[in-house]
Amino acid sequence: MTTKRQFDYKIGDRVAERPKTHGLFTHNQEVRQRISQYRTQRYGEVVGINYKPNARGAQQKFLLIRWDNRTSVTEHAMMRICPVSELERLTKEVLVPGE
């Protein structure tokens, strides 16, 4: 059974990485600093779309994205990306209380 995609993307769309949960379950400040360097939010533009078969042969959509701070293009599964316009709403859904 297939489900309706949440967002459809076109070349030129502004996108962001879909937010991750923000819970850091450690009191060690050194560990927190090490983890925080990998938790920045990235923004970019869709420059291409690829389709790849999954293990069952169904075609999955991958986006080619040029991030604002990079010159190279990287490939990302569509499910890990969201439109910039939806970022604030999605972030509120994944926030961990007390963080």
C-alpha positions as YAML, in Angstrom:
chain: A
units: angstrom
residues:
- id: 1
  name: MET
  ca: [0.00, 0.00, 0.00]
- id: 2
  name: THR
  ca: [1.42, 3.39, -0.93]
- id: 3
  name: THR
  ca: [0.91, 6.60, 0.95]
- id: 4
  name: LYS
  ca: [0.59, 10.11, -0.43]
- id: 5
  name: ARG
  ca: [3.84, 12.05, -0.39]
- id: 6
  name: GLN
  ca: [3.88, 14.92, 2.06]
- id: 7
  name: PHE
  ca: [5.73, 17.30, -0.29]
- id: 8
  name: ASP
  ca: [6.49, 17.38, -4.02]
- id: 9
  name: TYR
  ca: [9.74, 19.01, -5.08]
- id: 10
  name: LYS
  ca: [10.82, 20.72, -8.28]
- id: 11
  name: ILE
  ca: [14.23, 21.90, -9.42]
- id: 12
  name: GLY
  ca: [14.89, 25.30, -7.87]
- id: 13
  name: ASP
  ca: [12.90, 24.70, -4.65]
- id: 14
  name: ARG
  ca: [14.42, 25.99, -1.40]
- id: 15
  name: VAL
  ca: [14.75, 23.14, 1.09]
- id: 16
  name: ALA
  ca: [16.17, 22.32, 4.51]
- id: 17
  name: GLU
  ca: [17.17, 19.13, 6.27]
- id: 18
  name: ARG
  ca: [14.19, 17.73, 8.12]
- id: 19
  name: PRO
  ca: [14.63, 18.49, 11.82]
- id: 20
  name: LYS
  ca: [15.92, 15.80, 14.16]
- id: 21
  name: THR
  ca: [15.01, 15.39, 17.82]
- id: 22
  name: HIS
  ca: [17.04, 17.66, 20.04]
- id: 23
  name: GLY
  ca: [17.39, 15.48, 23.12]
- id: 24
  name: LEU
  ca: [20.96, 15.22, 24.36]
- id: 25
  name: PHE
  ca: [20.95, 12.74, 27.19]
- id: 26
  name: THR
  ca: [24.30, 13.53, 28.76]
- id: 27
  name: HIS
  ca: [25.50, 15.88, 31.46]
- id: 28
  name: ASN
  ca: [29.11, 15.78, 30.28]
- id: 29
  name: GLN
  ca: [29.82, 19.21, 28.74]
- id: 30
  name: GLU
  ca: [32.66, 17.89, 26.56]
- id: 31
  name: VAL
  ca: [30.36, 15.33, 24.94]
- id: 32
  name: ARG
  ca: [27.67, 17.98, 24.40]
- id: 33
  name: GLN
  ca: [30.17, 20.22, 22.59]
- id: 34
  name: ARG
  ca: [31.34, 17.36, 20.38]
- id: 35
  name: ILE
  ca: [27.76, 16.47, 19.43]
- id: 36
  name: SER
  ca: [26.66, 20.07, 18.84]
- id: 37
  name: GLN
  ca: [29.07, 20.56, 15.94]
- id: 38
  name: TYR
  ca: [27.00, 18.05, 13.91]
- id: 39
  name: ARG
  ca: [23.60, 19.52, 14.77]
- id: 40
  name: THR
  ca: [23.50, 22.64, 12.61]
- id: 41
  name: GLN
  ca: [20.57, 23.24, 10.27]
- id: 42
  name: ARG
  ca: [21.39, 23.15, 6.54]
- id: 43
  name: TYR
  ca: [19.54, 25.06, 3.82]
- id: 44
  name: GLY
  ca: [19.89, 24.61, 0.08]
- id: 45
  name: GLU
  ca: [18.34, 24.39, -3.36]
- id: 46
  name: VAL
  ca: [17.15, 21.36, -5.34]
- id: 47
  name: VAL
  ca: [19.26, 21.10, -8.52]
- id: 48
  name: GLY
  ca: [18.17, 17.65, -9.70]
- id: 49
  name: ILE
  ca: [16.07, 14.57, -9.03]
- id: 50
  name: ASN
  ca: [17.18, 10.91, -9.25]
- id: 51
  name: TYR
  ca: [15.20, 7.71, -8.97]
- id: 52
  name: LYS
  ca: [16.72, 4.53, -7.54]
- id: 53
  name: PRO
  ca: [15.13, 1.13, -7.01]
- id: 54
  name: ASN
  ca: [14.79, -0.12, -3.45]
- id: 55
  name: ALA
  ca: [15.18, -3.79, -2.44]
- id: 56
  name: ARG
  ca: [11.70, -4.63, -3.74]
- id: 57
  name: GLY
  ca: [12.26, -2.84, -7.05]
- id: 58
  name: ALA
  ca: [10.05, 0.18, -6.38]
- id: 59
  name: GLN
  ca: [11.50, 3.52, -7.51]
- id: 60
  name: GLN
  ca: [12.45, 5.90, -4.69]
- id: 61
  name: LYS
  ca: [13.02, 9.60, -5.24]
- id: 62
  name: PHE
  ca: [16.35, 11.17, -4.28]
- id: 63
  name: LEU
  ca: [17.02, 14.90, -4.43]
- id: 64
  name: LEU
  ca: [20.28, 16.44, -5.60]
- id: 65
  name: ILE
  ca: [20.84, 19.44, -3.35]
- id: 66
  name: ARG
  ca: [23.40, 22.23, -3.39]
- id: 67
  name: TRP
  ca: [23.68, 23.40, 0.22]
- id: 68
  name: ASP
  ca: [24.25, 27.13, 0.78]
- id: 69
  name: ASN
  ca: [27.67, 26.61, 2.38]
- id: 70
  name: ARG
  ca: [28.95, 24.10, -0.25]
- id: 71
  name: THR
  ca: [29.80, 24.20, -3.93]
- id: 72
  name: SER
  ca: [29.30, 20.47, -4.55]
- id: 73
  name: VAL
  ca: [25.96, 18.74, -4.99]
- id: 74
  name: THR
  ca: [24.91, 15.93, -2.63]
- id: 75
  name: GLU
  ca: [22.18, 13.32, -2.95]
- id: 76
  name: HIS
  ca: [19.56, 12.90, -0.20]
- id: 77
  name: ALA
  ca: [16.49, 10.72, 0.25]
- id: 78
  name: MET
  ca: [13.38, 12.81, -0.20]
- id: 79
  name: MET
  ca: [12.07, 11.73, 3.22]
- id: 80
  name: ARG
  ca: [15.02, 13.51, 4.97]
- id: 81
  name: ILE
  ca: [14.26, 16.90, 3.36]
- id: 82
  name: CYS
  ca: [11.48, 19.46, 3.86]
- id: 83
  name: PRO
  ca: [10.55, 22.77, 2.23]
- id: 84
  name: VAL
  ca: [11.92, 25.82, 4.07]
- id: 85
  name: SER
  ca: [8.33, 27.03, 4.48]
- id: 86
  name: GLU
  ca: [7.47, 23.92, 6.56]
- id: 87
  name: LEU
  ca: [10.62, 23.83, 8.71]
- id: 88
  name: GLU
  ca: [9.22, 25.76, 11.69]
- id: 89
  name: ARG
  ca: [6.10, 23.57, 11.94]
- id: 90
  name: LEU
  ca: [8.10, 20.33, 11.68]
- id: 91
  name: THR
  ca: [10.63, 21.54, 14.25]
- id: 92
  name: LYS
  ca: [7.86, 22.11, 16.80]
- id: 93
  name: GLU
  ca: [6.70, 18.52, 16.30]
- id: 94
  name: VAL
  ca: [10.08, 16.98, 17.19]
- id: 95
  name: LEU
  ca: [11.19, 19.16, 20.11]
- id: 96
  name: VAL
  ca: [11.95, 17.29, 23.31]
- id: 97
  name: PRO
  ca: [10.43, 18.96, 26.41]
- id: 98
  name: GLY
  ca: [13.05, 20.72, 28.53]
- id: 99
  name: GLU
  ca: [15.56, 21.09, 25.69]
...
